[in-house]
């Protein structure tokens, strides 16, 4: 078992445990490589069918090709897709710098979506190398109603961007990190490192034949709100 196999096994285990233990879970989909890999991991964990909603908090500023990608693969992967808009930029604090104001708009959109759907757990592809504060936030990140997290209560994380890209390439081919995900001969086949957990945790999953899938940083935020 190589390092990617170990990370995949850990991620599959976490996804199954989250689905088994939390009442209402959702996976965030930004359409980027990390969340695409997260979806593939979830498909692998639950035998080809993601058994919980996938949500895109939409800023309305993606390239047309990204929206086409979303619609194509939401249908192809049979996702329960939720698209929730961010609020208008005018309602966000105008004194913030442009980048911070844009981020605050996305955060507010996520909070509104959480309030609307009542999720008690979010799965997000956030790596510790992306931002200094996230280095203290790990796999399971307990949150309060306002999205506040305890820096002292963070289990360990395992992923980095190089491993994410290497995993995607090993599963679905070298072009997967820069374009639409596609299958590739010779990629890692669908198999579970924890087969004994399948019947206990894959409640509504539909078994399928072998398929290829990628692994990625998995963080589950257990809360009714999220500030990232």
SULPE-V248903 format. One line per field, one symbol per residue. burial: + if it has 16 or more other C-alpha atoms within 10 Angstrom, else -. Layout:
burial->???
//
This chain:
burial->---+--++++++++++-++----+++++++--+++++++++++++++++++++++++++------+---+--------+-++-++++----+--------++++++++++++++----++++++++++------+++++++++---+-+----+--+++-+-++++++++++++-++---+--+--++++-+-----+--++--+-----+++++++++++++++++-
//
